[in-house]
Amino acid sequence: MKHKAHRIIRIGIPSGDHYAMGPGKADLLEAIMETGSISAAGRKLSMSYRRAWLLVDEMNKCFRGPLVHARLGGAHGGGADVTELGKEALQKYRELQVLAWEAVKQPYKHYVHLLGDPLE
């Protein structure tokens, strides 16, 4: 069975009382890069518009600069861009997940044999 590290290893990066980055925020950044929109990214992830915006706002406040730059609507429409800092934060987070997976994959393979049928 082949696994993607970012689907198995769930790492949360704390910043004070908040999480600067975690699996949902990383997925949201990727979806924003794909769609060019926070609201479209939220829809793609079955996340409410408000939830997507709150996660973006939290990320933007936790890092030394914004990870997402939102463009206001108007004649040419709005949208959002993941900044260079956002791309770097996402890349480093995914690298952490891969490293964590490498550290636990052998014990994980033994552990999953203890599990029953997946819960629906």
C-alpha positions in Angstrom: 0.0 0.0 0.0 1.5 3.3 -1.1 0.8 6.4 1.1 1.5 10.1 0.6 3.2 11.5 3.7 1.0 14.6 3.8 -2.1 12.4 4.1 -0.8 10.3 7.0 1.5 12.6 9.0 -0.5 15.4 10.5 1.9 18.0 11.9 0.7 21.2 13.5 3.2 24.1 13.8 2.2 26.2 16.8 2.7 29.9 17.1 1.6 31.2 20.5 -2.0 30.1 21.0 -2.6 29.4 17.3 -1.3 27.0 14.7 0.6 28.8 12.0 0.5 25.8 9.7 -1.2 22.4 9.7 -2.5 20.0 7.1 -5.7 21.9 6.4 -3.9 25.2 6.0 -1.3 23.6 3.7 -4.1 22.1 1.6 -5.8 25.5 1.5 -2.6 27.2 0.2 -2.3 24.6 -2.5 -6.0 25.1 -3.5 -5.5 28.9 -3.6 -2.5 28.4 -5.9 -4.7 26.1 -8.2 -7.8 28.3 -8.2 -6.5 31.8 -7.7 -9.3 32.4 -5.2 -9.8 31.9 -1.5 -13.5 31.3 -1.9 -13.0 28.8 -4.8 -10.2 27.1 -2.8 -12.6 26.7 0.1 -15.3 25.2 -2.1 -12.8 22.8 -3.6 -12.0 21.6 0.0 -15.7 21.6 1.1 -14.9 24.5 3.4 -17.1 27.4 4.0 -16.0 30.8 2.7 -15.8 32.1 6.2 -13.6 29.2 7.4 -11.2 29.6 4.5 -10.9 33.4 5.1 -10.3 32.8 8.9 -7.6 30.3 8.1 -5.9 32.6 5.7 -6.1 35.5 8.2 -4.6 33.3 10.9 -1.7 32.2 8.7 -1.1 35.8 7.6 -0.9 36.9 11.2 1.4 34.1 12.4 4.2 34.5 9.8 6.6 37.4 9.4 4.6 38.5 6.4 1.4 37.5 4.6 1.2 34.0 2.9 -1.8 35.0 0.9 -2.5 38.3 -0.8 -6.2 38.9 -1.6 -7.1 41.2 -4.5 -10.3 43.1 -4.1 -13.1 42.6 -6.6 -14.1 45.1 -9.2 -14.2 45.3 -13.0 -11.6 42.6 -13.3 -12.8 40.5 -10.4 -10.9 39.7 -7.3 -8.7 36.8 -6.5 -5.8 35.7 -4.3 -2.2 34.9 -4.7 0.1 32.8 -2.5 3.1 35.0 -1.8 6.7 33.8 -2.1 6.8 33.5 1.7 3.6 31.4 1.4 5.1 29.1 -1.2 8.3 28.7 0.9 6.2 28.0 4.1 4.2 25.4 2.2 7.3 23.7 0.7 9.0 23.6 4.0 5.9 22.2 5.7 5.6 19.4 3.1 9.3 18.6 3.5 8.7 18.3 7.3 5.9 15.8 6.6 8.1 13.7 4.3 10.9 13.7 6.9 8.4 12.7 9.6 7.0 9.9 7.4 10.5 8.6 6.7 11.0 8.4 10.5 7.8 6.5 11.3 7.0 4.5 8.2 8.4 1.1 9.4 6.6 1.2 12.8 3.5 2.5 11.0 3.4 -0.5 8.7 3.4 -2.8 11.8 0.8 -0.6 13.6 -1.8 -0.6 10.9 -2.1 -4.3 11.1 -3.7 -3.8 14.5 -6.6 -1.7 13.0 -10.0 -3.0 12.2 -12.2 -1.9 9.3 -12.1 1.9 8.6 -14.9 3.8 10.2 -17.4 5.3 7.8 
